[in-house]
Amino acid sequence: MPILGDTVGASLMKPRLNALRLPVRGLWLLPALLFGANCAQLPEVAGAHETSSRKTSVTIVGGDFFINGKPTYEGRVWRGNRIQGLLLNARLVQGIFDDRNPQTVSRWAYPDTGKWDPERNTREFIAAMPAWRQQGLLAFTINLQGGSPQGYSREQPWHNSAIEAEGSLRPDYLARLEPIIDKADELGMAVILGYFYFGQDERLRDETAVARATDNATNWLLDHGYRNVLVEVNNECNVRYDHAILKPERVHELIERVRKATRGGQRLLVSTSYGGGTVPAENVVRVADFLLMHGNGVSDPERVAEMVRKARKAPGYHGQPILFNEDDHFDFDKPRNNFVAAIGEHASWGYFDYRMKGEGYEAGYQSVPVNWGISSERKRSFFELLSEITGANLGR
């Protein structure tokens, strides 16, 4: 069974968040593969990152995830369920959040300062990462266009996008993203990077801009030599997108676009996700390196298990791993919950937590401003079960 991805050297990059400057370096450009799009360049920058400087490489062998040539959670079995090869994760999409709309930015003020501060948000995200990793978390989702800072939103008047209207990438967002991925690389963690989010995708001018942004984001990751990043082209492709290429019928075109981009014979692992309860369609199943599903709206754990079984029977399925990277159902103290149901079918599971009505600043990982610590009872319950399942605290 072929391995997708590669292995890398052991030296590591140090985060440079304090300066928050984008290291100057040039981007390689791919030829336009669709629509005759031209790829927009980021500013010229210094100091290319060699592959040998990276510590963490995520690959896929059969239906399992590997990190640095070894299966994740190697040898681990919990209650008869094989944990080895899973990529247990959390939805932490607001790590580079900002709001460029002066009419809404005041909504995200920190309780202690009365102001919103995007650099503080990223600093505190990075400071929290070692604690997540210590409890057994191996991956997290972070997005170039974030997610609803309210958890769920019908309208999105805020402007949170690392992508400009014509498809270029904003240096301030990349300057926050880079140290996060660098820290994940240092900790042996994978990053699931989402490119587009409904509610913000309409800020791109047209389909050509979407293709250009896809190329620019992919090139930026490849030029940095990252081997610990998995791409999620867009969050929930079957939910309210403006551009046709981001919708279910054509999103496979962007998956193939990412797959075709290489550096030194290496490429990025890529997929897209669907709304809660939806099994991926054949056009995505055939080309995706892993299958992304969401458990939102799925309150019965047995249905989560059924979703996994259906995905493995979907036309075009060729044995790739199945991964939930968003599920807002908890019940971590019960013997049967969505988390347990997913791993019972050898599918990875991802925790999605937002601040619910009446809750304070300590609650929720998606609601801005975010307290990135393990700071609420719900967060603690998740990490306790995660630690038990993965054996993270054995011997401590």
C-alpha positions in Angstrom: 0.0 0.0 0.0 1.6 3.3 -1.0 2.4 6.0 1.5 1.1 9.5 0.7 3.4 12.3 1.8 6.9 11.9 3.0 9.3 11.8 6.0 11.4 14.7 7.0 14.4 15.6 9.2 14.3 16.3 12.8 15.5 19.9 13.3 12.7 22.4 13.9 11.6 25.9 13.3 10.9 28.3 16.2 7.8 30.4 16.3 8.4 34.1 15.6 5.1 35.5 16.8 6.4 38.4 18.9 7.6 40.2 15.8 4.6 39.1 13.7 6.5 39.7 10.5 6.1 37.6 7.4 9.5 36.1 6.6 10.4 37.4 3.2 10.4 34.8 0.6 9.2 34.1 -2.9 6.4 31.9 -4.0 6.6 29.3 -6.7 3.7 29.6 -9.1 1.8 26.7 -10.6 0.4 27.0 -14.1 -3.2 27.9 -14.1 -5.0 24.5 -14.3 -8.6 25.8 -14.4 -10.4 28.8 -15.9 -7.2 30.2 -17.3 -6.5 31.7 -13.9 -3.2 33.5 -13.2 -1.7 32.9 -9.8 -1.2 36.0 -7.7 2.2 36.3 -5.9 2.7 37.2 -2.3 5.4 39.8 -1.5 8.9 38.6 -2.2 10.4 37.3 0.9 13.8 36.0 2.4 14.9 32.7 3.8 13.2 29.7 2.2 12.5 26.8 4.6 14.1 23.6 3.7 12.3 20.3 4.1 15.1 19.1 6.4 14.2 21.9 8.9 10.8 20.3 9.6 10.3 17.8 12.4 6.8 16.3 11.7 5.5 14.5 8.7 2.0 13.2 8.4 1.3 10.4 5.9 -1.4 7.8 5.2 -0.8 4.1 4.9 -3.9 2.2 3.9 -6.6 3.5 6.2 -4.3 4.8 8.9 -2.5 8.0 9.7 1.2 7.9 10.4 3.4 10.5 11.9 7.1 10.3 11.1 6.8 6.8 9.7 5.0 5.3 12.7 1.2 4.8 13.1 -0.4 7.3 15.4 -1.1 6.1 19.0 1.1 3.1 18.1 -0.1 -0.1 19.7 -3.0 1.5 21.6 -6.3 -0.4 22.1 -9.1 1.0 24.2 -12.1 -1.1 25.3 -11.4 -3.4 22.4 -11.2 -0.6 19.8 -8.0 -0.1 17.8 -6.9 3.5 18.4 -3.7 3.1 16.4 -3.8 5.0 13.2 -6.5 7.5 14.2 -6.1 11.3 14.1 -8.1 12.6 17.0 -8.7 16.3 16.7 -10.5 19.5 17.7 -12.0 22.3 15.8 -10.0 25.4 16.7 -10.6 27.4 13.6 -10.2 30.9 15.1 -6.5 30.8 15.8 -5.8 33.6 13.2 -9.2 35.4 13.5 -9.6 39.1 12.9 -12.5 41.3 11.9 -11.9 43.9 9.2 -15.4 45.3 9.6 -15.3 48.4 11.9 -19.0 47.9 12.5 -18.7 44.5 14.1 -15.1 44.3 15.5 -16.2 45.6 19.0 -18.3 42.3 19.4 -15.0 40.4 20.0 -13.6 42.6 22.8 -11.7 40.8 25.6 -13.4 41.1 28.9 -10.3 42.3 30.7 -9.3 45.0 28.1 -12.5 45.9 26.3 -10.7 45.6 23.0 -10.2 42.9 20.3 -6.5 41.9 19.7 -5.7 39.4 16.9 -2.1 39.0 17.9 -3.0 38.2 21.5 -5.5 35.6 20.3 -2.7 33.8 18.3 -0.2 34.1 21.2 -2.6 32.5 23.6 -3.5 29.8 21.1 0.2 28.9 20.8 0.7 29.0 24.5 -2.2 26.4 25.0 -1.0 23.9 22.4 1.4 21.9 24.6 -1.4 21.2 27.1 -3.6 19.9 24.3 -0.9 17.7 23.0 -0.1 16.4 26.4 -3.7 15.1 26.7 -3.4 13.1 23.5 -4.7 15.6 20.8 -2.8 15.0 17.6 -4.5 17.4 15.2 -6.7 20.5 15.0 -8.6 22.4 12.3 -7.8 26.0 11.6 -9.2 28.0 8.8 -8.1 30.9 6.5 -11.7 32.2 6.7 -12.4 31.0 10.2 -15.9 29.8 11.2 -18.8 31.5 12.9 -17.4 33.4 15.9 -20.8 32.9 17.5 -20.8 29.1 17.1 -23.7 29.2 14.6 -24.8 32.3 12.6 -27.4 32.9 10.0 -25.7 36.1 8.8 -22.0 36.9 8.8 -21.5 40.7 8.6 -18.0 40.4 10.0 -15.0 40.3 7.6 -12.7 37.5 8.7 -10.7 36.4 5.6 -7.0 35.7 4.9 -7.9 36.0 1.2 -8.4 39.2 -0.7 -11.1 39.6 -3.4 -8.8 38.7 -6.3 -7.4 35.7 -4.5 -4.1 37.0 -3.0 -3.3 36.2 0.7 -2.9 38.7 3.4 0.5 38.9 5.0 -0.9 39.7 8.5 -3.0 36.5 8.5 0.0 34.4 7.3 2.2 35.9 10.0 -0.2 34.6 12.6 -0.6 31.2 10.8 3.0 30.4 10.4 4.0 30.2 14.0 1.0 28.1 14.8 2.0 25.5 12.1 5.6 25.8 13.3 4.6 25.0 16.8 2.5 22.1 15.7 5.5 20.8 13.8 7.6 21.1 16.9 5.0 19.2 19.0 4.4 16.4 16.5 0.9 17.6 15.6 -1.0 17.7 12.4 -2.8 20.8 11.2 -6.0 20.5 9.1 -6.0 23.8 7.2 -9.3 25.0 5.8 -9.1 27.3 2.8 -12.8 28.6 2.4 -15.7 29.0 4.7 -19.3 29.8 3.7 -20.4 33.2 4.7 -16.9 34.6 3.8 -16.4 32.9 0.4 -18.5 35.6 -1.2 -15.7 38.1 -0.4 -13.8 36.6 -3.4 -14.7 38.2 -6.6 -15.3 35.2 -8.9 -14.3 31.6 -9.6 -10.9 32.7 -11.0 -10.2 34.3 -7.6 -11.1 31.1 -5.9 -8.7 29.1 -8.1 -6.0 31.7 -7.6 -6.5 31.6 -3.8 -6.3 27.8 -3.8 -3.0 28.0 -5.7 -1.6 30.7 -3.4 -2.4 28.9 -0.2 -1.1 25.6 -1.5 2.1 27.2 -2.8 2.7 28.9 0.5 2.4 25.6 2.4 4.7 23.8 -0.1 7.2 26.6 -0.2 7.5 26.5 3.6 8.2 22.8 3.5 5.3 21.8 5.7 4.7 18.1 5.9 2.3 18.2 8.9 -0.6 20.0 7.1 -3.7 18.4 5.6 -5.9 20.6 3.4 -9.7 20.9 3.8 -10.6 22.8 0.7 -13.8 24.2 2.2 -15.9 23.6 5.3 -19.1 21.9 4.5 -19.2 22.2 0.7 -22.9 21.5 0.6 -23.9 24.5 2.8 -24.6 28.0 1.3 -21.6 28.7 -1.0 -21.8 31.4 -3.6 -19.2 30.1 -6.1 -20.1 27.0 -8.0 -16.7 25.5 -7.8 -17.0 25.3 -4.0 -20.3 23.4 -4.2 -20.6 19.6 -4.1 -20.9 19.0 -7.8 -17.5 20.6 -8.6 -15.5 20.9 -5.4 -13.5 17.8 -6.6 -11.9 20.1 -9.1 -10.2 22.1 -6.3 -9.2 18.9 -4.6 -7.5 17.7 -7.8 -5.9 21.2 -8.2 -4.2 20.9 -4.7 -3.1 17.3 -5.5 -1.3 18.4 -8.7 0.9 20.9 -6.9 4.2 19.5 -5.8 7.6 20.4 -4.5 10.5 17.9 -4.8 8.0 15.2 -5.7 5.9 15.8 -2.6 2.3 17.1 -2.4 -0.3 17.9 0.3 -3.0 15.5 1.5 -6.4 17.0 0.7 -10.1 16.6 1.1 -13.3 18.6 1.8 -16.0 18.3 4.4 -19.8 18.1 4.3 -22.5 19.3 6.6 -23.6 17.3 9.6 -24.9 13.8 8.8 -23.8 13.8 5.1 -21.8 11.1 3.6 -19.3 12.3 0.9 -20.4 12.0 -2.7 -18.7 9.8 -5.3 -16.8 12.7 -7.1 -15.1 13.6 -3.8 -14.6 10.0 -2.6 -12.7 9.1 -5.7 -10.1 11.9 -5.4 -9.8 12.7 -1.7 -6.9 11.4 0.3 -9.1 11.1 3.4 -12.9 11.5 3.9 -14.1 14.3 6.1 -17.5 14.2 7.8 -19.4 16.2 10.5 -21.6 15.0 13.3 -23.5 18.3 13.8 -27.2 17.5 14.0 -26.5 13.8 14.7 -27.6 13.2 18.2 -27.7 9.4 18.0 -24.3 7.7 18.3 -25.5 4.8 16.2 -26.1 7.1 13.3 -22.5 8.3 13.5 -21.4 4.6 13.3 -23.7 4.1 10.4 -22.3 7.1 8.5 -18.8 5.6 8.7 -20.1 2.3 7.4 -21.9 4.0 4.5 -18.8 6.0 3.6 -16.8 2.8 3.3 -19.5 1.5 0.9 -19.7 4.7 -1.1 -18.9 4.4 -4.9 -15.3 5.2 -5.5 -14.1 4.4 -1.9 -10.6 3.1 -2.0 -9.7 2.4 1.6 -8.8 6.0 2.7 -9.2 7.0 6.4 -12.4 8.5 7.6 -12.2 11.6 9.9 -14.8 13.6 11.7 -13.4 17.1 12.3 -16.6 18.7 13.6 -19.1 17.4 16.1 -20.9 19.4 18.7 -22.3 16.4 20.7 -20.6 15.6 24.0 -22.0 13.3 26.8 -18.4 12.3 27.5 -19.4 10.8 30.8 -21.7 8.3 29.2 -20.5 4.9 27.9 -21.9 5.6 24.4 -21.5 9.0 22.7 -20.5 10.2 19.2 -16.8 10.1 20.0 -16.9 6.5 21.2 -19.2 5.5 18.3 -16.7 6.9 15.7 -13.7 5.2 17.1 -15.7 2.0 17.4 -15.8 2.1 13.6 -12.1 3.1 13.4 -12.9 6.6 12.3 -11.1 9.7 13.8 -13.3 12.2 15.7 -13.1 15.9 16.2 -14.5 18.0 19.1 -16.4 21.2 18.2 -17.2 23.5 21.2 -18.7 26.9 21.2 -20.0 29.3 23.9 -23.6 28.5 24.6 -26.3 30.9 25.9 -25.5 32.0 29.4 -21.9 30.7 29.4 -18.9 32.9 30.2 -15.5 33.6 28.5 -14.0 30.4 29.7 -16.4 28.2 27.6 -16.1 27.3 23.9 -13.2 27.1 21.5 -15.0 28.7 18.5 -16.6 31.7 20.1 -14.5 34.9 20.0 -12.8 36.1 22.1 -11.5 32.6 22.8 -10.1 31.3 26.0 -7.8 28.7 24.6 -7.1 27.0 27.9 -8.8 23.8 29.1 -10.9 26.2 31.1 -14.5 24.8 31.3 -16.1 21.6 32.5 -17.0 20.6 29.0 -13.4 21.1 27.8 -12.1 19.2 30.7 -14.5 16.3 30.1 -13.4 16.0 26.5 -9.7 16.0 27.3 -10.2 13.5 30.1 -11.8 11.1 27.8 -9.3 11.8 25.0 -6.5 11.1 27.5 -8.1 7.9 28.6 -8.7 6.7 25.0 -5.2 7.5 23.8 -3.4 6.5 27.0 -1.7 9.9 27.1 -1.3 10.1 30.8 -0.3 6.5 31.4 2.8 6.4 33.7 2.6 10.0 34.8 
